[in-house]
Amino acid sequence: MAQGPGLSTHLVPDDHRRVNLGDATHEFNRVRAATVTADTVTAAVVGNITGNITGDVTGFATDFPDTAGPTSGALSVAMSGRLCIAVVDAVFTLPAPTAGVWYTIWTGVASAGTGVVVTATSTLIQAKVSNAAAAAAITNATSITNSGATDIVGDQVTIRSDGTRWFVTSQSGTWAGS
């Protein structure tokens, strides 16, 4: 099939990704767009999204990246989005804040010692102490700890950067700041 100029129309494929154009039926395995501008885009995406999303996103992801994060140690910007399953008394060191970078740290082994520690060397972490409704905010923390005295397997924290600081955006278990 010869390729001509771009097609600009409203196409709605059926359940099998087919669209009728004139007398022919075409199946699309991939839809590619340079820019999509709309007040609302509703879609189910299977696969990867490459590029930037500006605005609010609702819904959920059903898969983590194929590569797991480290079980302890320094995190890099390239590791963003990874699930890091912590070993006993793991210490994770965050890189300098970079907008959009995030990690999920999951307590993989309960500890009788230090527990899981997440440290920001060059900035502050904004969070709250526990899941309790009246929990106090951690306003000047350079590290957060899921102490061996209170941790259980499955406690987790997701931490994201706006380019200036780190913010805890979800958590389970008790995380204290220092």
C-alpha atoms as a printed R data frame, in Angstrom:
    type eleno elety resid chain resno       x      y      z
1   ATOM     1    CA   MET     A     1   0.000  0.000  0.000
2   ATOM     2    CA   ALA     A     2   1.480  3.353 -0.994
3   ATOM     3    CA   GLN     A     3   1.811  5.940  1.713
4   ATOM     4    CA   GLY     A     4   0.325  9.304  1.030
5   ATOM     5    CA   PRO     A     5  -0.201 12.419  3.069
6   ATOM     6    CA   GLY     A     6  -1.312 12.109  6.683
7   ATOM     7    CA   LEU     A     7  -4.850 11.081  7.522
8   ATOM     8    CA   SER     A     8  -6.842 13.465  9.664
9   ATOM     9    CA   THR     A     9 -10.192 12.115 10.736
10  ATOM    10    CA   HIS     A    10 -12.056 10.576 13.638
11  ATOM    11    CA   LEU     A    11 -11.483  6.810 13.501
12  ATOM    12    CA   VAL     A    12 -13.057  4.445 16.011
13  ATOM    13    CA   PRO     A    13 -11.701  0.897 15.751
14  ATOM    14    CA   ASP     A    14 -13.813 -2.104 16.733
15  ATOM    15    CA   ASP     A    15 -12.810 -4.595 19.443
16  ATOM    16    CA   HIS     A    16 -10.282 -6.176 17.069
17  ATOM    17    CA   ARG     A    17  -8.456 -2.895 16.183
18  ATOM    18    CA   ARG     A    18 -10.127 -2.773 12.753
19  ATOM    19    CA   VAL     A    19 -11.440  0.307 10.996
20  ATOM    20    CA   ASN     A    20 -13.539  0.341  7.805
21  ATOM    21    CA   LEU     A    21 -12.317  2.853  5.216
22  ATOM    22    CA   GLY     A    22 -14.461  2.762  2.094
23  ATOM    23    CA   ASP     A    23 -14.625 -0.805  0.790
24  ATOM    24    CA   ALA     A    24 -11.600 -1.996  2.778
25  ATOM    25    CA   THR     A    25 -11.082 -2.968  6.401
26  ATOM    26    CA   HIS     A    26  -7.740 -2.019  7.982
27  ATOM    27    CA   GLU     A    27  -6.230 -3.349 11.197
28  ATOM    28    CA   PHE     A    28  -3.959 -1.125 13.281
29  ATOM    29    CA   ASN     A    29  -1.291 -2.645 15.498
30  ATOM    30    CA   ARG     A    30   0.130  0.712 16.466
31  ATOM    31    CA   VAL     A    31  -1.193  4.235 16.605
32  ATOM    32    CA   ARG     A    32   1.405  6.977 16.529
33  ATOM    33    CA   ALA     A    33   0.877 10.666 17.169
34  ATOM    34    CA   ALA     A    34   3.349 13.534 17.466
35  ATOM    35    CA   THR     A    35   1.057 15.493 19.760
36  ATOM    36    CA   VAL     A    36  -2.380 14.855 21.186
37  ATOM    37    CA   THR     A    37  -4.177 17.909 22.530
38  ATOM    38    CA   ALA     A    38  -7.581 17.483 24.108
39  ATOM    39    CA   ASP     A    39  -9.505 18.445 27.220
40  ATOM    40    CA   THR     A    40  -9.892 14.757 28.080
41  ATOM    41    CA   VAL     A    41  -8.349 11.616 26.618
42  ATOM    42    CA   THR     A    42  -9.891  8.330 27.703
43  ATOM    43    CA   ALA     A    43  -8.077  5.187 26.688
44  ATOM    44    CA   ALA     A    44  -6.862  1.807 27.798
45  ATOM    45    CA   VAL     A    45  -3.178  1.538 26.996
46  ATOM    46    CA   VAL     A    46  -1.441 -1.813 26.795
47  ATOM    47    CA   GLY     A    47   2.295 -1.476 26.423
48  ATOM    48    CA   ASN     A    48   4.616  1.430 27.067
49  ATOM    49    CA   ILE     A    49   4.025  5.163 26.894
50  ATOM    50    CA   THR     A    50   6.989  7.184 25.688
51  ATOM    51    CA   GLY     A    51   7.028 10.941 26.115
52  ATOM    52    CA   ASN     A    52   5.626 13.436 28.580
53  ATOM    53    CA   ILE     A    53   2.163 13.754 30.077
54  ATOM    54    CA   THR     A    54   1.077 17.197 31.237
55  ATOM    55    CA   GLY     A    55  -1.976 17.415 33.473
56  ATOM    56    CA   ASP     A    56  -3.807 15.062 35.786
57  ATOM    57    CA   VAL     A    57  -3.643 11.301 35.346
58  ATOM    58    CA   THR     A    58  -6.229  9.015 36.912
59  ATOM    59    CA   GLY     A    59  -6.394  5.243 36.883
60  ATOM    60    CA   PHE     A    60  -3.737  2.706 37.748
61  ATOM    61    CA   ALA     A    61  -0.764  0.857 36.349
62  ATOM    62    CA   THR     A    62  -0.748 -2.911 36.448
63  ATOM    63    CA   ASP     A    63   2.948 -3.497 35.883
64  ATOM    64    CA   PHE     A    64   6.266 -2.294 37.197
65  ATOM    65    CA   PRO     A    65   9.318 -1.927 34.944
66  ATOM    66    CA   ASP     A    66  10.851 -5.216 33.830
67  ATOM    67    CA   THR     A    67  14.043 -4.532 35.755
68  ATOM    68    CA   ALA     A    68  13.880 -4.562 39.543
69  ATOM    69    CA   GLY     A    69  15.709 -1.894 41.490
70  ATOM    70    CA   PRO     A    70  18.562 -2.588 43.871
71  ATOM    71    CA   THR     A    71  17.940 -4.215 47.269
72  ATOM    72    CA   SER     A    72  20.075 -1.544 48.997
73  ATOM    73    CA   GLY     A    73  22.537  1.202 48.039
74  ATOM    74    CA   ALA     A    74  22.678  4.313 45.897
75  ATOM    75    CA   LEU     A    75  19.777  4.991 43.548
76  ATOM    76    CA   SER     A    76  20.366  6.701 40.201
77  ATOM    77    CA   VAL     A    77  18.083  8.780 37.990
78  ATOM    78    CA   ALA     A    78  18.211  5.940 35.444
79  ATOM    79    CA   MET     A    79  16.599  3.639 38.051
80  ATOM    80    CA   SER     A    80  13.502  5.852 38.299
81  ATOM    81    CA   GLY     A    81  10.233  3.933 38.492
82  ATOM    82    CA   ARG     A    82  11.803  0.787 39.842
83  ATOM    83    CA   LEU     A    83  10.471 -1.341 42.673
84  ATOM    84    CA   CYS     A    84  13.288 -1.796 45.198
85  ATOM    85    CA   ILE     A    85  12.674 -4.770 47.502
86  ATOM    86    CA   ALA     A    86  14.821 -4.062 50.536
87  ATOM    87    CA   VAL     A    87  17.048 -6.612 52.247
88  ATOM    88    CA   VAL     A    88  17.401 -6.531 56.035
89  ATOM    89    CA   ASP     A    89  18.677 -3.141 57.338
90  ATOM    90    CA   ALA     A    90  18.914 -1.727 53.790
91  ATOM    91    CA   VAL     A    91  20.022  1.873 53.240
92  ATOM    92    CA   PHE     A    92  18.928  3.604 50.032
93  ATOM    93    CA   THR     A    93  20.549  6.903 49.033
94  ATOM    94    CA   LEU     A    94  18.515  9.157 46.739
95  ATOM    95    CA   PRO     A    95  20.249 11.070 43.936
96  ATOM    96    CA   ALA     A    96  20.011 14.862 43.654
97  ATOM    97    CA   PRO     A    97  16.361 15.828 43.085
98  ATOM    98    CA   THR     A    98  15.323 15.531 39.433
99  ATOM    99    CA   ALA     A    99  11.782 16.369 38.339
100 ATOM   100    CA   GLY     A   100   9.673 13.278 37.661
101 ATOM   101    CA   VAL     A   101  12.064 10.762 39.214
102 ATOM   102    CA   TRP     A   102  10.457  8.280 41.626
103 ATOM   103    CA   TYR     A   103  11.072  4.992 43.415
104 ATOM   104    CA   THR     A   104   9.047  2.539 45.479
105 ATOM   105    CA   ILE     A   105  10.938  1.010 48.407
106 ATOM   106    CA   TRP     A   106   9.299 -2.159 49.734
107 ATOM   107    CA   THR     A   107  10.319 -3.879 52.981
108 ATOM   108    CA   GLY     A   108  11.213 -7.387 51.823
109 ATOM   109    CA   VAL     A   109  12.596 -8.706 55.125
110 ATOM   110    CA   ALA     A   110  11.539 -7.758 58.660
111 ATOM   111    CA   SER     A   111  14.421 -6.498 60.791
112 ATOM   112    CA   ALA     A   112  15.268 -6.544 64.477
113 ATOM   113    CA   GLY     A   113  17.912 -3.878 63.806
114 ATOM   114    CA   THR     A   114  17.890 -0.567 61.983
115 ATOM   115    CA   GLY     A   115  15.187 -1.360 59.430
116 ATOM   116    CA   VAL     A   116  14.936  0.309 56.006
117 ATOM   117    CA   VAL     A   117  16.462  3.792 55.665
118 ATOM   118    CA   VAL     A   118  15.954  6.187 52.724
119 ATOM   119    CA   THR     A   119  18.395  9.124 52.729
120 ATOM   120    CA   ALA     A   120  18.477 12.343 50.706
121 ATOM   121    CA   THR     A   121  21.996 13.761 50.865
122 ATOM   122    CA   SER     A   122  21.426 17.148 49.274
123 ATOM   123    CA   THR     A   123  17.849 18.124 50.127
124 ATOM   124    CA   LEU     A   124  14.850 17.500 52.360
125 ATOM   125    CA   ILE     A   125  12.150 14.845 52.295
126 ATOM   126    CA   GLN     A   126   8.550 15.973 52.784
127 ATOM   127    CA   ALA     A   127   6.342 13.270 54.330
128 ATOM   128    CA   LYS     A   128   4.202 12.354 57.318
129 ATOM   129    CA   VAL     A   129   5.188 10.108 60.193
130 ATOM   130    CA   SER     A   130   2.529  7.395 59.833
131 ATOM   131    CA   ASN     A   131  -0.736  6.531 58.127
132 ATOM   132    CA   ALA     A   132  -2.725  7.815 61.128
133 ATOM   133    CA   ALA     A   133  -5.041 10.724 60.322
134 ATOM   134    CA   ALA     A   134  -3.429 12.928 62.994
135 ATOM   135    CA   ALA     A   135   0.150 12.127 61.968
136 ATOM   136    CA   ALA     A   136   2.646 14.963 62.224
137 ATOM   137    CA   ALA     A   137   4.401 16.129 59.091
138 ATOM   138    CA   ILE     A   138   8.116 15.479 58.614
139 ATOM   139    CA   THR     A   139   9.195 18.929 57.464
140 ATOM   140    CA   ASN     A   140  12.978 18.922 57.742
141 ATOM   141    CA   ALA     A   141  13.957 15.278 57.328
142 ATOM   142    CA   THR     A   142  17.044 14.261 55.409
143 ATOM   143    CA   SER     A   143  16.161 10.586 55.886
144 ATOM   144    CA   ILE     A   144  13.141  8.427 56.655
145 ATOM   145    CA   THR     A   145  13.282  5.061 58.417
146 ATOM   146    CA   ASN     A   146  10.940  2.082 58.638
147 ATOM   147    CA   SER     A   147  12.391  0.962 61.985
148 ATOM   148    CA   GLY     A   148  13.194 -2.643 62.791
149 ATOM   149    CA   ALA     A   149  11.099 -2.156 65.939
150 ATOM   150    CA   THR     A   150   7.888 -1.641 63.917
151 ATOM   151    CA   ASP     A   151   8.510 -2.841 60.352
152 ATOM   152    CA   ILE     A   152   6.730 -5.746 58.715
153 ATOM   153    CA   VAL     A   153   7.205 -7.301 55.295
154 ATOM   154    CA   GLY     A   154   5.181 -5.270 52.797
155 ATOM   155    CA   ASP     A   155   5.644 -1.840 54.372
156 ATOM   156    CA   GLN     A   156   6.386  0.501 51.496
157 ATOM   157    CA   VAL     A   157   7.075  4.091 50.565
158 ATOM   158    CA   THR     A   158   6.875  5.738 47.138
159 ATOM   159    CA   ILE     A   159   8.991  8.857 46.909
160 ATOM   160    CA   ARG     A   160   8.950 11.375 44.029
161 ATOM   161    CA   SER     A   161  10.918 14.486 43.154
162 ATOM   162    CA   ASP     A   162   9.699 17.812 41.782
163 ATOM   163    CA   GLY     A   163  13.276 18.794 40.908
164 ATOM   164    CA   THR     A   164  13.804 20.655 44.187
165 ATOM   165    CA   ARG     A   165  12.802 18.227 46.952
166 ATOM   166    CA   TRP     A   166  11.584 14.679 47.544
167 ATOM   167    CA   PHE     A   167   7.953 13.953 48.489
168 ATOM   168    CA   VAL     A   168   6.455 10.755 49.900
169 ATOM   169    CA   THR     A   169   3.357 10.203 47.748
170 ATOM   170    CA   SER     A   170   2.210  6.908 49.261
171 ATOM   171    CA   GLN     A   171   3.199  4.757 52.188
172 ATOM   172    CA   SER     A   172   2.210  1.873 54.398
173 ATOM   173    CA   GLY     A   173   3.725  1.151 57.769
174 ATOM   174    CA   THR     A   174   5.421  3.640 60.069
175 ATOM   175    CA   TRP     A   175   8.232  5.799 58.674
176 ATOM   176    CA   ALA     A   176  10.012  8.247 60.993
177 ATOM   177    CA   GLY     A   177  12.077 11.216 59.854
178 ATOM   178    CA   SER     A   178  15.447 12.399 61.070
